[in-house]
Amino acid sequence: MALAKSKETFLRESYRTVMAYLPTSFPNFVNYLVVMLPIMIEGLADDSEEVMKVSLRNVKICIRQYGKKASELLCQPILAMMFDKDARVRMSSSILMYQLVKEMENDIIKI
């Protein structure tokens, strides 16, 4: 049973790791952000610490890549997860919202 659980965790972590390369590989990924971001954020509620870390990294990559030009698309799902029942998801979403605000702030300071 423990072996099957580790395979499940490995698979969840693996496909989320592949998601980390999508925002930087495809120039029109912003069009799919509405669909992909909730899937990435959903990993924050996973029982496995590794899956949570990969999911957090994925959303951070999206924030760095699209924080300036698609901040509204990023803000809505992150804000919704800030009120999740799981405390880990709320904490991770707060970190992500802070990063999004900092990304937007850096853009304003440059002006």
N, C-alpha and C positions, 0 to 999 in steps of 0.2 A: 504494500500500500504506500509506504514512504517513497519507494522508487517511482511509482506512478505519479505521485504528487510532484516529485522533483522534475519529471519529464514535462508535466503540465506547466510548471513554473518556467522551465527552460524555454518552452515554446512561446509562452506569453511574453517573456523577456526578449526573445529573439525577434518576433515580428514587431515589437515596439522599438527595438534597436534599428531595424530597417527603416521605420518611420522617421528616424532622426535625419536621414539623408534626403528625404523627399523635399523639404522646403528649400534646400540649397541646390538640388539637382534639377528641379523643374521650374523654369521661369514663370509659368502661369499657375503655380501651386496656390497662389492667393485665391484663385477661383474655387478651389476645393477646401479651403480653410474652414468653411462653415460645416462641412461634413466631417473633416478629419480632426478638428480640434476637440470636439466632445469625446471622440474615441481616445485621443491622447489623454485628456483630463480624466476620463473614466478609470484609467490605470492608477490614479492617485489613491483610489479606494481598495486596491488589491492587497491581499494578505501578505504577499511576498515583498520584502524590503527592496530586493533587486528590481522588481517590476515597478515599484513606486519611484525609485531613483531614475530609471530610464524614462518613465513617463514625465517626470518633472523636468528632466533634461530636454525632452522633445518639445515641451511647451516653451521652455526658455529659448530654444533655438528659433521657434516660430516668433517669439516676441522680439528677439534680436533682428530677425530677418524682415518682419512685417509690422513691427511696433509703430513705425512712423506713418506708413501709408494705409494700414488696415487696423488701426487701433480700435475702432468700433466693433469689428468682427471678433477681435481678441477679447475685448472687455466683457461682452455679454456672457459668454460661457464661464469665464473665470469668476465673474461676479455672482453668477448663479451657484457655483460650487462653494463660494464663501459661506453659504448658508446650509451646507450639507449636514446630515446627521452625524457623519464620521468626523471626529476631531482632527484626524490626520489630513483629511481632505481639506478641511477648513484652514488648517495651518499652511498647507502647501499652496492653496489658492491665495492666501494672504501674501505669501512670498512672491507668487507670480504677479499679483496685482501691483505689489511694490516695484517689481522689476519693470512692469509695463509703464508705470508712472515715471520711473527714472528714465526709461527710454524716451518717452515723450518730452520729459523735462530737458534732456540733453539736446533734443531737436530745437526746443524753444530757446535755449541758451545760445545756440549757434547763430540764431537769427539776430 
